[in-house]
Amino acid sequence: MPRFLTMVRIDEQNVPAEGISEGLMERMGALIEEMTKAGVLLETAGLTPTAEGTRVTWSGGRLSVTDGPFTETKEVIGGYAILQAKDRAEAIEWTKRFLKVHEDYWTITSEVRQITEG
């Protein structure tokens, strides 16, 4: 079965002040448990803010290292999931369900891409 990487994109400048509510944590936990039992969810995690990150760039034959935050970036990867689904459509359906557990004040985009095997 193909695997898919779902990258959860957020705007760090507009993360709700309320943060992650208890209700969201409960709904997300239930969905994660369902996905795990279904054999779809292989791995998932949130990521620390860009202020705690480092970029390593190769350009023009030289390496550069830049510590965060990366203020020129509007959307950043805030988390990810690796799904194993029968096809892209199934991976997208699970991703939609993940987004729907969030309250209406969240703005989140998930990019779903198949992982190249071999």
URMO-V521101 format. One record per residue. N is the residue number from 1. SS is DSSP state (H for helix, E for strand, - for the rest). PHI is phi in whole degrees, -180 to 180 (999 if undefined). OMEGA is omega in whole degrees, 0 to 359 (NA if undefined). Layout:
N/SS/PHI/OMEGA  N/SS/PHI/OMEGA
This chain:
1/-/999/180  2/-/-69/176  3/E/-109/182  4/E/-133/173  5/E/-101/175  6/E/-107/179  7/E/-99/182  8/E/-92/183  9/E/-99/177  10/E/-132/172  11/E/-99/183  12/H/-60/181  13/H/-75/184  14/H/-125/175  15/-/-70/182  16/-/-55/180  17/-/-59/180  18/-/-68/183  19/-/69/181  20/-/-87/182  21/-/-75/177  22/H/-62/178  23/H/-62/179  24/H/-64/179  25/H/-60/179  26/H/-66/181  27/H/-65/180  28/H/-66/178  29/H/-61/179  30/H/-65/179  31/H/-66/179  32/H/-61/178  33/H/-63/179  34/H/-61/181  35/H/-66/179  36/H/-66/179  37/H/-63/179  38/-/-76/180  39/-/78/182  40/-/-91/184  41/E/-87/178  42/E/-94/182  43/E/-165/174  44/E/-155/177  45/E/-168/170  46/E/-92/180  47/-/-117/177  48/-/-68/179  49/-/-61/181  50/H/-62/177  51/H/-60/180  52/H/-103/183  53/-/-103/177  54/E/-138/174  55/E/-105/175  56/E/-116/186  57/E/-120/173  58/E/-112/180  59/E/-152/179  60/-/61/179  61/-/79/181  62/E/-132/174  63/E/-97/171  64/E/-134/180  65/E/-124/182  66/E/-127/176  67/E/-83/178  68/-/-73/8  69/-/-80/182  70/-/-106/189  71/-/-66/180  72/-/-76/182  73/-/-98/178  74/-/-83/179  75/E/-99/178  76/E/-131/175  77/E/-77/181  78/E/-98/180  79/E/-177/181  80/E/-154/171  81/E/-143/172  82/E/-111/182  83/E/-111/171  84/E/-118/186  85/-/-132/181  86/-/-68/179  87/-/-163/181  88/H/-59/181  89/H/-60/179  90/H/-66/178  91/H/-61/179  92/H/-67/179  93/H/-62/177  94/H/-64/179  95/H/-65/176  96/H/-59/179  97/H/-62/177  98/H/-62/181  99/H/-65/183  100/H/-69/178  101/-/-75/180  102/-/-80/176  103/-/-67/184  104/-/-63/183  105/-/-78/176  106/-/-80/169  107/-/-123/185  108/-/-137/174  109/E/-123/175  110/E/-115/176  111/E/-103/181  112/E/-108/180  113/E/-136/179  114/E/-73/178  115/-/-85/178  116/-/-73/181  117/-/-99/173  118/-/84/NA
